[in-house]
């Protein structure tokens, strides 16, 4: 089948540029990078009657259900769920076909999201700070430039429970490359 490659031109396909220009990282509406670099791009390109093929695996049928609930007018097909294929099944199939797995999997990360995916937690960002200090710095800087409303991390306990804090204040601790993040599929939603 012919493949059409879509690439954002407005933001140079750069998540940091999206954050900088929109002054929004993530919130109840989802992640700004997904809104601008995925959803907006697809909405401009789609044709009436298109069926979206989504790579949700049998490990995550709730994502397909969630998508259908939020987008009742968009028909989707989930062949991996339909065939009962898990993420590990898919990775094995890719490797057996002689295709190299995405870089982040090869580095020991659980998902092939962008380096410094804004859906990560403390352990994930500690690993990013160790493994990719320049990318960590770029994200921490744009977060700082935008201000407290853009802080990614959240205090989970103690007297500050529920309050957000900047990446620059991430305390030392265990780095977790295999922290389970939501896969960054077509629609990264919180």
Number of C-alpha atoms within 10 A of each C-alpha: 3 4 5 6 5 11 13 14 10 12 17 12 15 13 21 20 15 21 23 17 11 13 17 20 24 22 14 7 10 16 21 23 26 21 19 19 22 19 16 13 17 16 9 8 9 11 9 6 8 10 12 13 13 18 18 23 23 20 14 16 15 12 19 19 11 11 16 14 11 10 11 9 8 14 13 16 14 16 15 21 18 12 10 13 15 16 17 11 13 14 16 14 12 14 11 10 9 9 11 12 13 13 14 15 16 11 12 12 20 18 21 19 20 11 17 20 22 21 21 18 16 21 18 24 26 23 21 23 19 12 15 14 14 12 15 21 16 13 24 19 17 19 24 16 13 17 13 13 16 20 23 21 20 15 13 11 9 7 8 11 10 12 13 16 17 18 21 14 9 14 9 9 10 12 17 18 20 15 17 14 17 17 18 15 15 17 17 19 20 11
